[in-house]
Amino acid sequence: MPVISVDILQGRTDAAKAALARELTDAFQRTCGSARERIYVIIRDVPKEHWAIGGEMCTNLPAPAPALATEPAPSAAD
């Protein structure tokens, strides 16, 4: 029984987390061949107050890095 564990900053929607779980399951199944019903995905929402980058708590950083944004940045077309 494979278990995929992901820690992410709080703020993503339930739909985004469901999509992430599906994508991770698909990728594992494609690369390792396990049955879907045997693949477990655990997503942990971590508050900014409990996350640090480069020794600095996220709450003290001036703005989130693009990789840490909870929603996709708007594109130039938006």
Biotite code that builds the C-alpha atoms (Angstrom):
import biotite.structure as struc

atoms = struc.array([
    struc.Atom([0.000, 0.000, 0.000], chain_id="A", res_id=1, res_name="MET", atom_name="CA", element="C"),
    struc.Atom([1.819, 3.147, -1.172], chain_id="A", res_id=2, res_name="PRO", atom_name="CA", element="C"),
    struc.Atom([1.244, 6.336, 0.820], chain_id="A", res_id=3, res_name="VAL", atom_name="CA", element="C"),
    struc.Atom([1.941, 9.736, -0.736], chain_id="A", res_id=4, res_name="ILE", atom_name="CA", element="C"),
    struc.Atom([2.245, 12.499, 1.844], chain_id="A", res_id=5, res_name="SER", atom_name="CA", element="C"),
    struc.Atom([2.094, 16.188, 0.912], chain_id="A", res_id=6, res_name="VAL", atom_name="CA", element="C"),
    struc.Atom([2.484, 19.221, 3.183], chain_id="A", res_id=7, res_name="ASP", atom_name="CA", element="C"),
    struc.Atom([1.100, 22.457, 1.728], chain_id="A", res_id=8, res_name="ILE", atom_name="CA", element="C"),
    struc.Atom([0.362, 25.918, 3.063], chain_id="A", res_id=9, res_name="LEU", atom_name="CA", element="C"),
    struc.Atom([-3.245, 26.394, 4.092], chain_id="A", res_id=10, res_name="GLN", atom_name="CA", element="C"),
    struc.Atom([-5.509, 28.238, 1.713], chain_id="A", res_id=11, res_name="GLY", atom_name="CA", element="C"),
    struc.Atom([-6.063, 25.963, -1.237], chain_id="A", res_id=12, res_name="ARG", atom_name="CA", element="C"),
    struc.Atom([-9.609, 24.992, -2.099], chain_id="A", res_id=13, res_name="THR", atom_name="CA", element="C"),
    struc.Atom([-11.063, 21.532, -1.570], chain_id="A", res_id=14, res_name="ASP", atom_name="CA", element="C"),
    struc.Atom([-11.321, 21.254, -5.362], chain_id="A", res_id=15, res_name="ALA", atom_name="CA", element="C"),
    struc.Atom([-7.607, 22.025, -5.767], chain_id="A", res_id=16, res_name="ALA", atom_name="CA", element="C"),
    struc.Atom([-6.684, 19.405, -3.154], chain_id="A", res_id=17, res_name="LYS", atom_name="CA", element="C"),
    struc.Atom([-8.949, 16.820, -4.810], chain_id="A", res_id=18, res_name="ALA", atom_name="CA", element="C"),
    struc.Atom([-7.303, 17.531, -8.163], chain_id="A", res_id=19, res_name="ALA", atom_name="CA", element="C"),
    struc.Atom([-3.870, 17.176, -6.564], chain_id="A", res_id=20, res_name="LEU", atom_name="CA", element="C"),
    struc.Atom([-4.846, 13.819, -5.056], chain_id="A", res_id=21, res_name="ALA", atom_name="CA", element="C"),
    struc.Atom([-6.068, 12.583, -8.462], chain_id="A", res_id=22, res_name="ARG", atom_name="CA", element="C"),
    struc.Atom([-2.917, 13.769, -10.246], chain_id="A", res_id=23, res_name="GLU", atom_name="CA", element="C"),
    struc.Atom([-0.605, 12.200, -7.662], chain_id="A", res_id=24, res_name="LEU", atom_name="CA", element="C"),
    struc.Atom([-2.549, 8.936, -7.831], chain_id="A", res_id=25, res_name="THR", atom_name="CA", element="C"),
    struc.Atom([-2.417, 8.972, -11.647], chain_id="A", res_id=26, res_name="ASP", atom_name="CA", element="C"),
    struc.Atom([1.328, 9.631, -11.648], chain_id="A", res_id=27, res_name="ALA", atom_name="CA", element="C"),
    struc.Atom([2.045, 6.872, -9.150], chain_id="A", res_id=28, res_name="PHE", atom_name="CA", element="C"),
    struc.Atom([-0.122, 4.396, -11.010], chain_id="A", res_id=29, res_name="GLN", atom_name="CA", element="C"),
    struc.Atom([1.524, 5.304, -14.334], chain_id="A", res_id=30, res_name="ARG", atom_name="CA", element="C"),
    struc.Atom([5.076, 5.018, -13.040], chain_id="A", res_id=31, res_name="THR", atom_name="CA", element="C"),
    struc.Atom([4.769, 2.206, -10.496], chain_id="A", res_id=32, res_name="CYS", atom_name="CA", element="C"),
    struc.Atom([1.730, 0.252, -11.674], chain_id="A", res_id=33, res_name="GLY", atom_name="CA", element="C"),
    struc.Atom([-0.111, -0.025, -8.371], chain_id="A", res_id=34, res_name="SER", atom_name="CA", element="C"),
    struc.Atom([-3.907, -0.420, -8.294], chain_id="A", res_id=35, res_name="ALA", atom_name="CA", element="C"),
    struc.Atom([-5.659, 2.945, -7.731], chain_id="A", res_id=36, res_name="ARG", atom_name="CA", element="C"),
    struc.Atom([-7.606, 1.694, -4.732], chain_id="A", res_id=37, res_name="GLU", atom_name="CA", element="C"),
    struc.Atom([-4.327, 0.794, -3.012], chain_id="A", res_id=38, res_name="ARG", atom_name="CA", element="C"),
    struc.Atom([-2.790, 4.282, -3.385], chain_id="A", res_id=39, res_name="ILE", atom_name="CA", element="C"),
    struc.Atom([-3.301, 6.562, -0.401], chain_id="A", res_id=40, res_name="TYR", atom_name="CA", element="C"),
    struc.Atom([-2.739, 10.335, -0.529], chain_id="A", res_id=41, res_name="VAL", atom_name="CA", element="C"),
    struc.Atom([-2.469, 12.383, 2.660], chain_id="A", res_id=42, res_name="ILE", atom_name="CA", element="C"),
    struc.Atom([-2.614, 16.171, 2.309], chain_id="A", res_id=43, res_name="ILE", atom_name="CA", element="C"),
    struc.Atom([-1.709, 18.231, 5.365], chain_id="A", res_id=44, res_name="ARG", atom_name="CA", element="C"),
    struc.Atom([-2.637, 21.918, 5.445], chain_id="A", res_id=45, res_name="ASP", atom_name="CA", element="C"),
    struc.Atom([0.046, 23.778, 7.370], chain_id="A", res_id=46, res_name="VAL", atom_name="CA", element="C"),
    struc.Atom([-0.663, 27.277, 8.695], chain_id="A", res_id=47, res_name="PRO", atom_name="CA", element="C"),
    struc.Atom([1.824, 29.987, 7.680], chain_id="A", res_id=48, res_name="LYS", atom_name="CA", element="C"),
    struc.Atom([2.615, 30.386, 11.369], chain_id="A", res_id=49, res_name="GLU", atom_name="CA", element="C"),
    struc.Atom([4.118, 26.886, 11.327], chain_id="A", res_id=50, res_name="HIS", atom_name="CA", element="C"),
    struc.Atom([6.172, 27.153, 8.107], chain_id="A", res_id=51, res_name="TRP", atom_name="CA", element="C"),
    struc.Atom([9.600, 28.720, 7.649], chain_id="A", res_id=52, res_name="ALA", atom_name="CA", element="C"),
    struc.Atom([11.740, 29.321, 4.575], chain_id="A", res_id=53, res_name="ILE", atom_name="CA", element="C"),
    struc.Atom([15.418, 30.120, 4.897], chain_id="A", res_id=54, res_name="GLY", atom_name="CA", element="C"),
    struc.Atom([15.065, 30.451, 8.650], chain_id="A", res_id=55, res_name="GLY", atom_name="CA", element="C"),
    struc.Atom([12.262, 33.013, 8.411], chain_id="A", res_id=56, res_name="GLU", atom_name="CA", element="C"),
    struc.Atom([8.681, 32.265, 9.317], chain_id="A", res_id=57, res_name="MET", atom_name="CA", element="C"),
    struc.Atom([6.327, 32.750, 6.363], chain_id="A", res_id=58, res_name="CYS", atom_name="CA", element="C"),
    struc.Atom([4.339, 35.256, 8.421], chain_id="A", res_id=59, res_name="THR", atom_name="CA", element="C"),
    struc.Atom([7.450, 37.479, 8.490], chain_id="A", res_id=60, res_name="ASN", atom_name="CA", element="C"),
    struc.Atom([8.219, 37.277, 4.768], chain_id="A", res_id=61, res_name="LEU", atom_name="CA", element="C"),
    struc.Atom([7.216, 40.349, 2.713], chain_id="A", res_id=62, res_name="PRO", atom_name="CA", element="C"),
    struc.Atom([5.193, 38.400, 0.139], chain_id="A", res_id=63, res_name="ALA", atom_name="CA", element="C"),
    struc.Atom([4.785, 34.737, -0.709], chain_id="A", res_id=64, res_name="PRO", atom_name="CA", element="C"),
    struc.Atom([7.157, 33.332, -3.268], chain_id="A", res_id=65, res_name="ALA", atom_name="CA", element="C"),
    struc.Atom([5.303, 32.317, -6.470], chain_id="A", res_id=66, res_name="PRO", atom_name="CA", element="C"),
    struc.Atom([5.790, 28.646, -5.581], chain_id="A", res_id=67, res_name="ALA", atom_name="CA", element="C"),
    struc.Atom([4.026, 29.263, -2.264], chain_id="A", res_id=68, res_name="LEU", atom_name="CA", element="C"),
    struc.Atom([1.048, 31.204, -3.591], chain_id="A", res_id=69, res_name="ALA", atom_name="CA", element="C"),
    struc.Atom([-2.181, 29.472, -2.608], chain_id="A", res_id=70, res_name="THR", atom_name="CA", element="C"),
    struc.Atom([-3.897, 30.262, -5.910], chain_id="A", res_id=71, res_name="GLU", atom_name="CA", element="C"),
    struc.Atom([-2.336, 30.539, -9.384], chain_id="A", res_id=72, res_name="PRO", atom_name="CA", element="C"),
    struc.Atom([-1.001, 33.966, -10.269], chain_id="A", res_id=73, res_name="ALA", atom_name="CA", element="C"),
    struc.Atom([-3.044, 35.743, -12.939], chain_id="A", res_id=74, res_name="PRO", atom_name="CA", element="C"),
    struc.Atom([-1.614, 35.465, -16.420], chain_id="A", res_id=75, res_name="SER", atom_name="CA", element="C"),
    struc.Atom([-0.942, 38.430, -18.688], chain_id="A", res_id=76, res_name="ALA", atom_name="CA", element="C"),
    struc.Atom([-4.130, 37.542, -20.592], chain_id="A", res_id=77, res_name="ALA", atom_name="CA", element="C"),
    struc.Atom([-6.294, 37.973, -17.459], chain_id="A", res_id=78, res_name="ASP", atom_name="CA", element="C"),
])
